[in-house]
Amino acid sequence: MSIINGVGIIYLVKEKDPLIFILFISIGWVLLSIYSKFYEVYRYTRPVIIISLIVRQLILFALFVFAFSGLYHELNIYPRPIVKYTLFCFLLITIFKFAIYYILQKYRVSFGGNYRTTVIFGLNKKTLALENFFNKKPEYGYLHKKTYNFKNKDQSLNECFEYILDEKIDEIYCSISELTNSQIADIVDFADNNLKILKFIPDSKEIYSKKLRYEYYDYIPVLTLRNIPLEDSANMIIKRGFDILFSSIVIVFILSWLTPLIAILIKMESKGPVFFKQSRNGFNYKEFDCYKFRSMTPNEDAHLYQATRGDQRVTKVGKFIRKTSIDELPQFFNVLFGDMSVVGPRPHMVSHTNMYAKKIDKFMVRHFVKPGITGLAQISGFRGEVETDKDIIGRVKYDIFYIENWSLLLDMKIIFQTFINAVKGEDKAY
């Protein structure tokens, strides 16, 4: 984006005010990039695919700049300079994009960095071709560890799972023709519950998923079982940009004056710190310090037990800030620092995460994205205390739906509903 704006200011706008140009061109570029999937370039993407993405984006962007010049006559932008501008921009973008692409490949080959470790379930011509791809093309960044032959009746899935955990394997590839339906179901559950990426080498057998995406490693077709929109670089940039903007607005215009007031009220009622810090599990199961306004009297059980209805640990001020969700506002600093997002699955205490991971199926899928201050589960009646297994199972279902169906519009809807619920007050906000 810096290339298209910089070249545009120098070559098209020149001495005129560039603000309108930068605003429209930047918004247009982002929207076109999402539509054309310009940033969906992965380690296994072939150069010819990258070229096709560049050409598609070039045509769409040129048309957009022509449309902008027709709508905004004050800048006196003419057709011939637009053609030269777009061609020069895309020459620089192409050089930059391929430079990054090949530098990363060189880095993987020369220094052994940026690697993903893999195992393959099933032995046949297709899996041997994939294994050959992994071993003979290290520039793509895959380090193949093992291929399992399930025609050998002594081969146990549990032994495979233990190996994957012990060796910290990143990705599992399955040949569907070599596995039974019950084995596939077990592998899917294992991958979901242990944060492992699972992909399939397709054939005619049924696959238990509604969302499948074809990818090609060289000319080998591979199916991705779970499509996560936030794995796309463009979506990551959009969500992170929104998080920074929204959290900055809240910190500057709300927390800047609200924090001293809440601090005075907390200190007047009970001794102890204004802020409460608690370790929670976030993206990829990593621990981080989650911040809140202190709503309880200092106690040793705060890191072990959730607040319950009528909890004697909660102060009078605490009841008010918990009911209105004001106690969660310091987490916007977590968002700004990059540990959390405004919207996402709510993070749990470390002790609770370990407990639920063992007893609730697919609980760990929630950690494929950053945790949020609010989430789809919270506005759907699954916030607060987990009273029964039904509460946490419902929460996980909504969280997985959010992960697989993320959009900026969905985030906006959740934020709006969260505000409405905070104003009305919720029964489980205690």
N, C-alpha and C positions, 0 to 999 in steps of 0.2 A: 504493500500500500504506500510505503514511503517513496517507492520508485515512481508510481503513477502520479502522485501529488507533486513530488520534486520536479520531475520533468515537465509536468503541466504548468507549474508556476513559472519555470524558466522559459518554456517554449511557447505556451499558449496565452497565459494570463499576463505575463511580463510585468508592466508597471501598474496594472489595475489591482483592485482589492481582491485577494485570492480566497477570502473566507467562504463565499457562496460556492465557488468552484470546488474547494476542498471538501465541503460538506456534502454536496450532491455526488461528486465522484466517489468519495469514500463509501457512502451508503450504497450507491449503485454497484460498486465493486464487490462489497460484501454480499449483497443479494444475488448478484450474478454468480459469484463463487459458490454459494449454496446450491443454486439451481444447476450449475454445470458440474458440481462436485470437483472443482478445480484443485482443492487441497487434499483430496482423497488419494494420496500417494503413499504406498506402504513399502516396506523393505523388499517385498516380492513383486512389486509393480514393474512391468517391463518398460524400457525406454519409449517404445512405440506408443504405449498407452499414455505416457506423460506428454508426448508430442501431440497426440490427439486432444488431450485436455487443454493444452496451451492454445491450439488452433481454435477449438470451440470457444474458449474464453476470449480470444482475440476478436473473433467475429461478433460475439455478443457485446463486448465492451466497446468496440468501434461504433456499433449501432446506437449504444447508449450515449456515447459522447456526441454523436450527430444529433440525437434527440435533444440533448441538453443544450447544444449550441442553437438549435431552432427555438427552444423555449426561452432562453436567456440571451437576448440580442445585445444587451449592454456590453458584454465582453468582446464582441466582434470576433468571434471564432469562426474561421472559414474552413471549407471542406478539405482543401489540400493540406494545410497544416495539421488537421485532425488525422489524416491518413499517415502522415509522417510521424506524428506524435504517438499514435497507437503502435506503429511498427517498431519505433525506437524503444518504446516501453517494453514491448514483448521480446525484443532482442535482449534487453538487459535482464528481464525476468527469466527468460529461457536460460541464459548463461548462469544466473544465480541459482535457479532451481536444479539444473544439472550439476553445477559445482557442488552444491550441498549433497545431492544424490550420490555422486562419485566419491566425495570426500568421506562420507559415512561408510561407503563400501571399502575404501582404502583403510579407514580406521579399523574396521572389523577384521580385515585380512592381516594388517601389519601389527596391530596392538591387541587383538582379541577382545575388543570392547563392543558394547551394544549388541550382545548375543542373546538369543532365546534358546534354552535347552529343550529338546524334544524327545518323545518316545512315540513309537508306532505300535498299535495293536492290530495284529494280523499280518500274515506273510503270503504275498502273491505278486504278480507282475506289477500291479499298480503301486503297492507299497514299496517294492524294490526300486521302482522308478523314483518315488518320492524320497526314499533313503539316499539314492544316488544324487538327487538334486541337493539335498542337505549337505552331503559329504564333499561333493565336487565343486560346489559354488559357495564357498565361505563368505564371499562378499555380500551375500544376502542376509547374513547374520544369524544363521541357525547352527547350533551345535547338537548333532544327533547323538543320543546316548545309547538307545537300545530299541530293537524291534522284536516284538513278542510273537511267537508262532502258536496260535491257539488250536492248531491241528494236533499238537502235542497235548494229550489228555492230562499230563501231569502239571500243565501250566495253570496256576491259580490266579484269579483276579486279585485276591487279597495280597498275594506276594507282589504283584505288579503295583498295587496301590502303595504298599510299604516302600517299594523302591522309589516311586515318584516322590513321596514325602521325604524320604531320607536324602535323595539327590537333589531336592528342590527343583524338580522339573517344572518348566513354565507352560508347555503346550503338549496336549495329547492328540494324536491323529489316529483315527479308527477306520479300518476297512470294514464296511458294513457287511459285506459278503462273508467275512470270516467270523462274525459274531452272531450269537442268538439275540432275540429281542430282549430276553431277560438280562443278558450281559450288557446290552446297550443301555438299558434302563439303569443298571447298577453303575455303569461308567458315568452316565449323565448325573446321577445323584452325587457320586464321589467328586466330580469336577465342580459342581455347584457348591458343595459344602466345603471345599478346600481351595477355592479361588484359583482353579486351573482352567486355562483356555482349552476348549474342546472343539475339534474339527473332524469332519468326516470325508472319507474318499467315497463318492457315491456309487450306488448301483440300484437295482430295482427294489431293494427291501425298504419297508416302511420306516420313516424317521419320525420320532415323536416331537414335532415342533411345528408351529405355524409360521415362524419367522426364520427363513433360511436364506443365506446369501452365498452366491457362487463367487469364488475367487480362483485365480489361476497361478500356480507356481510353475513357471515356465509354461508348459502346455498340459500340466496335470490339474484337473478340476478338483477343487476342495470346497466342501460345504461348511459354513459357519453355523453352529446350532443356535446361538443366541446373538441377535443383532443389537448392539448397544450404540445408539446414536452419538453418545458423548465420547466414543472412541475416535470419531472423525475429528480431524484437526480444526476444521472450520467451526464445528459446533462447540468444540472446547474453547476456541477463541471468543466466540459469541457469549457463551455462558460466563467465562472468566471476566470478560469486559463488562457484562451486566452486573456481576457480583461486585467488582471494584467500584463501579459507578453508584450502585444502590447502597452499598455499605458506607461509602464516603459521604453520601447525602445524609444517611441516618446518623453517622458519627458527628458530622459538622453541625447539622441543624437540629438534632434531638439530644444526642448523648452529651454534647458540649455543655448544655445548661441543665439537663435532667440529672446527670451523674452527681453533681454537688448536692442537689436537693435530696436524692435518694440516699446518698452517703450520710447526710445529717440525720435523716430519719432512722436509718439503720443503727448509727452510733448512739442516738438518744435512747433507743430501746434496749440494746444489749451490747456487751463488750465483744470485740472480735473484729476481723477485717471486713472491709466493705465488699470486697469481691471474694467469690468462692471459686477455687480452682480444682478441677477434677480430671483425672486421666480417662480418656475414652478412645475407642477404636474408630479410625477413620478410613480413608481410601487405602485399599490394599492391606487392610487390617493393621495399619501402622497406628501407634498410640500418639496422642497429642493432648495438650492441656486445654480443656474446654472451660471458658469463663462465664460466670453468672454473677448477678448481685446476690449477696448472701441473704437467704430467706429463713434460715434456721439458726437456733443457738448453736455455737460450736460444739460438735459432738464427734466421737470416734466412729460412729456407725454411718456417717454421711456418705462414705465411699462404698458402703456395702448394701444399704437398704434404701429403696425409693420412699418418697413421701407417700403416706397413706391418708385416707379420709380421717380427719380429726387428729392428725399427727401432732403430738405435744411438742415436738422439736420446732415446729413452724412458729415464728413470731407473728405478732399482729401486723407489723409492716410486711412481713413475709407473705401472709395470707393475701394481702392486697396486691402485691407485685406479682405473685404467682397467678392469681385470678385474672389479672390483666395481661399476663405474659411479659411484664416489664422486666422481670428477673432474667429473661433470655437476651435482652438487648446487648449486653457486653460481647455476645458471640459475634456481633458484626465486626469486632476486631479480629476474631478467628477467621472470618470470611476475608477480610482485607489481607491478612497474613498468608492466606492460601490453604489453611487447614480444613476449612469448611466452605460450603456454598450457601446462598440464601435459601435455596430450595433443594431438598434431597432427603434421603432416609435419615431419621433422627439417630444420632450416635448413642450407644449405650455405655454404661459403666463397664470397665474391663471385666470385672467379675461376672456381670450379667451376660456379656457377650460370650464368654467361655461356656457359661451354663447353657444358654440358648443354642449355641452352635452344636452342642452334643445332642440336644433333645428335639430341636425344631428343624425339619427338613428344609433345605435351601436357604437357611438363615444367612449364610455367608455371602450369598449373591448380592446382598445389600452393600457390600464393601467394594463392588466393582466401580462405584462412583463416590465422589466426596459426600460426606454427610451434610445435612442441611439444618438451618434454624427451624424451618417448618417443612412439611412434606405432605404428600397426597394422603398418606395414612392418617396424619394428624387432623386434617380437615374432614376426614371421613369417619370420625368417631373413634379412632384408635390412638388417642394421645394419653399421656399421663401414666398412672399406675397400671401395671400388668397384673390383673387379678386372677385370670385363668389362662390356660394355654390357648384358648380361643382368641384372646386379645392379641397375643404375640403372633399367632398364625395369620390373623387378619391383617396385622401390620405388615408382615412379610409379603403377603399377596399384593397389597397395594404398592409396596416399595418396588417389587419386581415389575409390576405393571408400569410404574413411573420410569424405571431404568430402561425398559424396552420401548417406551413410547414418548420419550422426552421431546419437548419442543419449548421454545421460548414463550409461546402463547400459553402452554400448560403451566409454566412457571408463574406467569402473570396472574392466571386464574387462581392458582394456589395462594399466592401472596394476597390477592384481593379477599379471598374467602377467609384467610387467616386473620386479616384485619377486622372483618365483619364478626367473626367468632370472638375475637378479643374484646370488641365493644359490647357484644351481647353477653359475654361470659359463658363459660362452658362448665358443665357439671363435673367433669373430671379434672378441672384446673384447680388442684388443691395441693 
